[in-house]
Amino acid sequence: MTEEIKLDGDVYYGNVKGKIPHGTGRYTWSDGTVYDGNWEDGKMSGRGQISWPSGTNYEGDFSGGYLHGFGTLTKLDGSVYKGSWRLNIQNGFGRKQYSNSDVYDGCWKDGVHEGSGKYAWSNGNIYIGNWKAGKMCGRGVMKWLNGDLFDGSWSNGHRHGSGVYRFADGSYYFGTWTKGLKDGQGTLYAAGSKCKSQSFRRFEKKKGLVSDGSSGRSDRLRDSERNVGRSLSEKISFNGFFRDSGRISSKRLPPEEDYSIGDSAIELSLSTSENTDMLSRISDEGESELDSDSTVAWEREYMQGVLMKERVKNNAGLSSKNKQQSKLHANEVKTKSCVDIFEGHKSYCLMLNLQLGIRYTVGKITPVPMREVRSSDFGERARIRMYFPRKGSQFTPPHYSVDFYWKDYCPMVFRNLRELFKLDAAEYMMSICGDDGLRELSSPGKSGSIFYLSHDDRFVIKTLRRSELEVLLKMLPSYYDHVKMYDNTLITKFFGLHEIALRGGKKVRFIVMGNMFKTELRIHRRYDLKGSYHGRVTNKDDIDEGTTLKDLDLAYEFHMDKSLREALFKQIRLDCKFLESQQIIDYSLLLGLHFRAPEHLKALLEPPDAKHRSGSPVDDDSVSRDLSIPPKGLLLVTHEPSSVNTAPGPHIRGNTLRAFSVGDKEVDLLLPGTARLRVQLGVNMPAQANRKVSQDVSDSAEVELFEVYDVVLYLGIIDILQDYSMRKKIEHACKSVRYDPMSISVADPKFYSNRFVNFLEKVFPIDR
């Protein structure tokens, strides 16, 4: 039945059911908006076309009054989107041509680029790779019009992480970036250098750019047109289009400005070329099997885009590195054999079992109402135990691992600890149990422990010995009281204690901890400090960018704001007193350093004779720096909660610190041109690092020089599960004449804590 209905200036002409549109018809709103298409019970459903007075036009699928399915939106400015929709928002696969002729072809989520996709700029630059929240994020390849190409990791629209930059002239650079700047160690190969294809594959695997079995070459990504299937999403019930007056409301329709992500926003701050100091590239031609004798390379180290060190990597060095890589490969093989804990069952079985167990127990304990912990919540008998057969059960899902038993120790205690540390249960499960899974760290610790890292780097999971489990269960009541009393504690945050057992009796125990190096700034150096000099040095041949150095490797003194230092040592003494009360020894201060290298210091960081050299690389030992001008790359300002990230991290939850230099007010750390960060105990703490160097002026005179750096410190007390069997071994070793006198009482907790604090007071001296 066809009728014409007029309602408050709106006009509908078409099929009706009762007094509402149903079938096909045309609806014209009083503001000029027109819809022509299918209707169902008063709602636009099926195929149709709608046009707005502004000139924007949509033709495609509707459902329940929404743009839903597959359709094309054309705007007056010339931009066109053709693809999938969900409830008025681009969602799924789609292609958009912007008004400036840029084109994006790929996945969308909630109206922005999310997932895999290709973006082609009108100037000829092309990016193919992953996106998140509308920005390049994850693995991707960017190719500039001039032939430059970057293949590696991205974050928030910037090069961030490991990658390869290949120049048009044939030179290339393997290295790491932070927020678009070269940061860390890398290797520069000059134009005309050749390397074997295996070198690139080793680099990709080492840096985690590809996984085993992957083709590993983003150059092989094919820009094939996707036949975007029509999305037949489920019907969603909404309020009817008709108001009480019976008029169809155009307010349910999306305003056309909602469809624009802003052409200016998508214009990325990436120049069409990089200067000659930037990273080099790798082409498929450059990977061909050629004689390595023609290789010319330099090892470089950058800080915040500033070149700090450079050393020639000659043929002999290349051969030596190949030997080291062979040795590393042998170690990896050996490591993997150690990881085969369950008689041939690989480490991924442990990861899968761990994820299944945590998902089960966290999901089980979270709905339980919060309450204060009781004495019965502690101890080895306070646990949840569940059997996980492969085929599944009434309580557990089917899985692809092996049958196993799961044990969750002290679930109510750790549930309260997660609440105390302001950790959301859903975020915790997604971080550890999400589809991205866990990453096994490259090598086990000295104790044979295996370490896993959550995909977002927030949590570290470590296997424990039985004795370490017993120590933690015994100290857990006191640990709970301590972290509850002191928000600023530097002691490791524990989030869960679990055990996996096979039917044959093999058991593996895990502890979930916060990762203190999940930071907003890149960590350039890290140290494990115990306050001892015996054996506390790292073999220089074993040092690379990720090496954790020891006490004798630390050549800096750190000068801090008076109030910041007082707060730091007040908490260190409280934490040491707690560990002493638990008879714990051999713990460490884990120290992470972020060096600032602002652009105005670049000239000061260059060697004095750089101008007189004819382009020859700089040897590490020849670099002397005269930093008589104090660095000014850090600034403490009054704390503004709205200007900084106040979300609790996996390592810290404490208060914002006060600084003496800012009138004893709570402060933020301002890094010009980079960020504004909240200053907390052990997190984002600014300091000045001084290192004494000597320079011979004559045969009889020596002038003392100091290198001065602005640094940001990250600190935490780790290794607090020293078991008593190890303590007995230390006591026995102390009787050896090879130990220095200071080690005679190392097994005494009081002596250990005093020596630990005294050592740190020398590392962080009081400014006179």
Disulfide bonds with the S-S distance in Angstrom:
none
